[in-house]
Amino acid sequence: MSLCPPYAPFFGFAGVASSMIFSTVGAAYGTSKAGIGIAGLGQFKPELIMKSLIPVVMSGIIAVYGLVVSVLIAGGRKSHLTVRASMRLRLLRSLFNTINSAHFSSVDPSQDYPLFAGFVHLGAGLACGFTGLAAGYAIGIVGDSCVRAYVHESRVFVAMVLILIFAEVLGLYGLIVALIMNTKATEAKCS
């Protein structure tokens, strides 16, 4: 079995997609759930709306974590060809079987992308994505409940901010793990 099969980049780009998708879904859920609470607060005390936007801002940061990991994984591929060029090359190979394959042997889009790196990038994307999903969910629930309680008791605000920080740090842990995993993927070799 080859250490650098042609399907190895699939796993790396699956990590890119899962990091972005799951963290963005978590951020969207947190924003929407906290926004519902803020809308309820705005009916009774509109002067507190700006101070209550903290859960929405913290949810948006979760999506940035996923974006950072996705860009680092996608930008870390040291391929000689772009994805579009490699697809064209494969199409040419399939259309013109009579062409001597020696013309194409010097360019292999997966030559320097080991399967190990693909699996590590997939794991990094899943780590960041799922922790972003969990953090966004937690921020949404806490933001909704605490903003509604803030209408009745102003002392809830400090507790809300502290709980939101601890919910946000879940996504930060995933980002840190993904960054460490991404550095390990560069150690993979095809030989």
N, C-alpha and C positions, 0 to 999 in steps of 0.2 A: 504494500500500500504506500502511495506517495505521501510525503509530508506536506506537499503543496498541491492538492488536487484543484481542478478548475472550479469546484463548487465552494471552496474555502471562503471567498469574499462574501458569499451569501450570509454566512453566520455573522460576519462583521457588520454588514449593513442591516441585518436583523437586529443587532445590538443598537445601531444608530436609531432605527425606527422605534424600537421598544423604549429606549430612553426618552425620546421626544414625545411619543404617543402617551405613555402612561403618566409621565410627569405633567403633561399638559392636561390630561383628563383630571388628574388630582387637583391641579390649579383651577381648572374650570369649575369643578364641583365646589371647592372651597370658596371661590368668588361668588358663585351663584347662591350657595347656602348662606354665606355671610351677608350678601346683598339683600336677601329676603328679610333677615333680621334688621338690617339698616333701614329698609323701607318701612318696616313696622315701627321702628324708633322714630322715623321722620314724621309719622302721623301725629305723634304726641309731643315730641320735643325736637323740632327741626334744627335748633341751635347746636345740637350734639352730633349732627351727621358727620361733620368733618373730623371730629375726634374719633368717631367710630369706624373710620375707613381703614384702620390698622389691619384687621383681618384680610381685607381685600388686597392690600399691598403685600402682605406676607404670603398670600396665595400666589400672587404673580411672581414672586421670587422663586417659588418651586419650579415654575416653567423655565426660568432662566437656568436653573441647575441642569435640567434635562437638555437644554440647548447647548450649554457648555460641553457636556459629555458627548453629545452627538457631533458637535463640530470637532472636538478633539479626536474622536474615533475616526470620523470620516477623513479628517485632514492628516491623520497618522498613516494612512495607507501609502506606501512608497511604491506605487505601481507605475510602470512605464507608460501605461495607457489610461485614458479615462474610461469610464464604464461604457459610454456611447461608442468609443472607438473599439473597445473589445467586443461589443456586440456586433459591430460592423465586420470586424475581423472574423468572427465565428460565422456570420451570414455568408461572407465571401468563401470561407472554407466549405460550407455546406453546398453552396451554389456551384462552385467551380471545383469539383473533385479532381478534375484532370490537371489542375495547376500543381506544379511541383511544390510539395509541402516545405521544401527547403527555403522557399521565399518567406515563409511565415515562421520558421523555426527560431529566428532570432528574437521574435517578439511574442512573449507569452504573458498575458495580463495577470495570471495568478502565480507567476514564477517566484515572486518575492513576497507572497502573502501565505504564510503557513496556516495549516488547519488549526494549530494551537492558538495562533493569534486570533483567528476567527472565533474560536470558542471563548477565549478570554474577553474579546470585545463584546460578544453576546452576553456573557456574564456581567460585564461592566454596565452594559445598557440596561439589563434587567434589574441589576442592583439599584441603579439610579432611578429607573422608571417606577419600580414597585415601592421604593421608599418615598418617592415623590407623590405617588398615588395615596399612600397611607398618610403622609403629612398633609396633603390637601384635604383629605377626608376629615382628619382631626381638626384642622384649622376651620373648616366649614362648620362642623358641629359646635366647636367651642365659640367661634365667632357669632353664630346665630344665637346661641343660648345666652352668652354674656352680654351681647349688645341689647337683647331684650331685657335682661336684668338691669342693665345700666340705666334704663328709663326710670326705674323705681329707686335704685340705690347707686349713688355715684362712687362709692368705695369699691365697687366691683371692678372698676376700670384697671386698677393696678394688678389685681388678680388675673384679669383677662389677658393683660399684656404678658405676664409671666407664663401663663398656660400656653399662650400662642407661641412664645419663644421655645418652650419645650416641645411643642408640636412641630415647629419649623425645623428644629435641630434633627428630627428624624430624616428629613430630606437632605440635610447637610451631611449626615453620616453616610448616606448612600452616595453622595457626590464624592466624598473623601475615598470611600472604598473603590468607586469607579476610577478615580484618578490613579490610585495605587495599582489597580489591575491594568489600566492602560499602559503604565510604564513597564509592567512585566511583559506585555505583549511584544514590546520592541526587542526583547531578548530571544524571541523565537527565530529559528533558522530553518532553511529548507534542506540543509545537508546534514 
